[in-house]
Amino acid sequence: MQNKTDKTDAREDFPYWLVVAGFLAAFLLFQIATDDIYSQVIATVSRGIGITIFVTLLGFFMASVLGLALALASLSGSIILRQAARFYIEIVRGMPIIVLLLYIAFVATPILIGAANTVLEPLGIDALRTRDFPLLWRAIAALTIGYSAFIAEVFRAGIQAVDTGQIEAAEALGMNRGLRFRLIIFPQALKTILPPLGNDFIAMIKDSSLVSVLGVADITQFGKVYAAGSFRYLETYNVVALIYLMMTITLSLALRRFERTKTPQAR
């Protein structure tokens, strides 16, 4: 009876959707290989893959570092740090990424440069110019700020999930706060943190396409420019969608496999 149930569950869990997606991907790849228009599109759009990967990796790394700092501040014994971290997290999480992107690029950057110039000019240092700060770095800064608020909540939940008894035992052994966090809390919290952190990384790959609104030469921007010039919208956005799907689905499947290897199976 148990074997029959297992076979039924296996049939239900079989990724039929992945088979269908694979056929669609194979069809598009065949079109790319045999159709000159698709070949031109992929040759153009693929030039933005490097920027997309660079923006995602650097933005996610900085967002993770800032998110960890925010999580620690939100769990601090200082009410000022807790309230400041909560203010940042709630405000940033309440803003759409594209609005944050435009705000950082065209509002916050000029304001910060103007404030810096009020300090530098009396010292005889040449004034900074807004155009000296590339839109690429403004886009990375916006993604960092936007995702740090979400990642902070992931870190906070993971840290709070650690059994308090182990923390108390570490205190009894004379470990200071930093040592407890490095040897006891963070390694155990990491098991809880990694799956949602992986989901945020996949989400950032998709949201990195928003940097195209600033003219950053990523996959989406190259696709927009090519489609506008050739009027080949179907072929262009088929290729753009395929590239993003290949990256996100591959990472999503890898993340699921990782979760299964780390989660004990019920018997």
C-alpha positions in Angstrom: 0.0 0.0 0.0 2.9 2.3 0.9 4.6 1.6 -2.4 1.4 2.4 -4.3 1.1 5.7 -2.5 4.7 6.6 -3.2 4.2 5.9 -6.9 1.1 8.1 -7.0 3.0 10.9 -5.2 5.9 10.5 -7.7 3.5 10.8 -10.6 1.9 13.9 -9.1 5.3 15.5 -8.4 6.7 14.9 -11.8 7.5 18.3 -13.3 5.3 18.1 -16.4 5.5 21.9 -16.6 9.2 21.6 -17.0 8.8 19.3 -19.9 6.4 21.7 -21.6 8.9 24.6 -20.9 11.7 22.5 -22.3 9.8 21.9 -25.5 9.1 25.7 -25.9 12.8 26.5 -25.1 13.9 23.9 -27.7 11.6 25.4 -30.3 12.9 28.9 -29.7 16.5 27.6 -29.8 15.8 25.9 -33.1 14.4 29.2 -34.4 17.5 31.1 -33.2 19.7 28.5 -34.9 17.9 28.5 -38.2 16.3 32.0 -38.6 18.6 34.9 -39.5 16.3 37.4 -37.7 16.5 35.4 -34.4 20.3 35.1 -34.9 20.6 38.9 -35.2 18.5 39.4 -32.2 20.5 37.0 -30.0 23.7 38.5 -31.2 22.5 41.9 -30.1 20.7 41.1 -26.9 23.4 38.7 -25.6 25.7 41.7 -25.3 23.8 42.8 -22.3 24.1 39.5 -20.3 27.4 40.6 -18.7 25.9 43.8 -17.4 22.8 42.0 -16.1 25.0 39.5 -14.2 27.3 42.2 -12.9 24.4 44.3 -11.6 22.7 41.3 -10.0 25.8 39.9 -8.3 27.2 43.2 -7.0 23.7 44.6 -6.0 22.8 41.4 -4.2 26.1 41.2 -2.4 25.9 44.8 -1.1 22.2 44.3 -0.3 23.1 41.2 1.8 25.8 43.0 3.7 23.5 46.0 4.4 20.5 43.7 5.2 22.6 41.8 7.8 23.6 45.1 9.4 19.9 46.2 9.5 18.8 42.9 10.9 21.4 43.2 13.7 20.3 46.8 14.4 16.6 45.7 14.5 17.6 43.1 17.2 19.8 45.5 19.1 19.3 46.4 22.7 19.3 50.0 21.7 15.9 51.4 21.1 17.4 54.1 18.8 19.0 51.4 16.5 15.8 49.3 16.5 13.6 52.2 15.6 16.0 53.5 12.9 16.3 50.1 11.3 12.5 49.5 11.4 11.9 53.0 9.9 14.3 52.2 7.0 12.9 48.7 6.4 9.3 49.8 6.4 9.8 52.8 4.2 11.9 51.1 1.6 9.7 48.0 1.5 6.7 50.2 0.9 8.2 51.7 -2.3 8.1 50.0 -5.7 11.6 49.2 -7.0 11.1 51.2 -10.1 10.1 54.3 -8.1 13.1 53.8 -5.8 15.3 53.4 -8.9 14.1 56.7 -10.4 14.3 58.5 -7.0 17.8 57.4 -6.3 19.0 58.2 -9.9 17.4 61.6 -10.4 16.6 63.0 -6.9 18.8 61.5 -4.2 22.0 61.6 -6.2 21.9 65.3 -7.2 20.9 66.2 -3.6 23.9 64.2 -2.2 26.3 65.8 -4.7 25.0 69.2 -3.8 25.5 68.6 -0.1 29.0 67.3 -0.7 29.9 70.4 -2.8 28.9 72.7 0.0 31.6 71.0 2.1 34.2 70.6 -0.7 34.1 74.0 -2.3 35.1 76.0 0.8 38.1 73.7 1.0 39.2 74.6 -2.5 38.3 71.1 -3.9 36.8 70.9 -7.3 33.0 70.6 -7.3 31.5 67.2 -8.1 29.1 66.9 -11.0 26.1 64.7 -11.2 27.1 63.4 -14.6 30.3 62.1 -13.1 28.3 59.4 -11.4 27.2 56.8 -14.1 23.6 55.7 -14.2 24.9 52.1 -13.8 26.1 52.8 -10.3 23.0 54.7 -9.4 21.0 51.7 -10.5 23.1 49.3 -8.4 22.7 51.6 -5.4 18.9 51.6 -5.9 18.7 47.8 -6.1 21.0 47.5 -3.1 18.8 49.8 -1.0 15.6 48.2 -2.2 16.6 44.6 -1.6 18.4 45.3 1.7 15.1 45.9 3.4 13.7 42.6 2.3 16.9 40.7 3.0 17.0 42.3 6.5 13.7 40.6 7.4 15.1 37.3 6.1 18.2 37.6 8.3 16.1 38.7 11.3 13.7 35.8 11.0 16.6 33.3 10.7 18.4 34.7 13.7 15.3 34.7 15.9 14.6 31.0 14.8 17.8 29.9 16.6 17.0 28.0 19.9 17.5 30.4 22.8 18.7 27.5 24.9 21.9 27.2 22.8 22.5 30.9 23.1 22.1 30.7 26.9 24.5 27.8 26.9 27.1 29.8 24.9 26.7 32.7 27.4 27.3 30.2 30.3 30.5 29.1 28.6 31.7 32.8 28.7 31.4 33.6 25.0 31.0 37.3 24.2 28.3 38.6 21.9 30.5 38.6 18.8 31.7 35.0 19.4 28.2 33.8 20.1 27.0 35.2 16.8 29.9 33.9 14.7 30.1 30.4 16.1 26.6 29.6 17.4 23.9 31.9 16.0 24.8 32.6 12.4 25.8 29.1 11.3 22.4 27.7 12.5 20.4 30.7 11.2 22.0 30.2 7.8 20.1 27.0 7.3 16.8 28.9 7.7 18.1 31.9 5.7 19.5 30.3 2.6 16.2 29.3 0.8 14.5 32.7 1.0 17.8 34.4 0.3 18.0 32.3 -2.9 14.5 33.4 -3.8 15.5 37.0 -3.4 18.5 36.5 -5.6 16.2 35.1 -8.3 13.9 38.1 -7.9 16.8 40.5 -8.2 17.7 38.9 -11.6 14.3 39.8 -12.8 14.2 43.2 -11.2 17.6 44.0 -12.7 15.7 44.5 -16.0 14.3 47.7 -14.5 17.7 49.4 -14.9 16.9 49.7 -18.6 14.7 52.6 -17.7 17.9 54.5 -17.0 19.4 53.5 -20.3 21.8 50.9 -18.7 22.9 48.5 -21.4 21.5 45.3 -20.0 19.6 42.5 -21.8 16.3 44.4 -21.7 17.8 47.7 -22.9 19.5 46.0 -25.9 16.2 44.3 -26.6 14.3 47.6 -26.5 16.7 49.4 -28.8 16.8 46.5 -31.3 13.0 46.2 -31.4 12.5 49.9 -31.8 14.9 50.0 -34.7 13.8 46.9 -36.5 10.1 46.6 -35.5 10.8 42.9 -34.7 9.0 42.9 -31.4 7.9 39.3 -31.4 11.4 37.9 -32.1 13.2 40.3 -29.8 11.1 39.8 -26.8 10.9 36.0 -27.3 14.7 36.0 -27.0 14.7 38.4 -24.0 12.1 36.3 -22.2 14.0 33.1 -23.0 17.3 34.4 -21.6 15.7 35.5 -18.3 13.7 32.3 -18.0 16.8 30.1 -18.6 18.6 32.0 -15.8 15.7 32.1 -13.3 14.4 28.5 -13.9 17.9 27.0 -13.7 18.6 28.8 -10.4 15.1 27.9 -9.1 15.6 24.2 -9.8 19.0 24.3 -8.2 17.6 26.0 -5.1 14.8 23.4 -4.8 17.4 20.6 -5.1 19.5 22.2 -2.4 16.5 22.5 -0.1 15.7 18.8 -0.6 19.2 17.7 0.3 19.2 19.9 3.4 15.6 18.9 4.6 15.3 15.4 6.2 12.7 13.3 4.5 9.8 12.2 6.7 9.4 8.4 7.1 
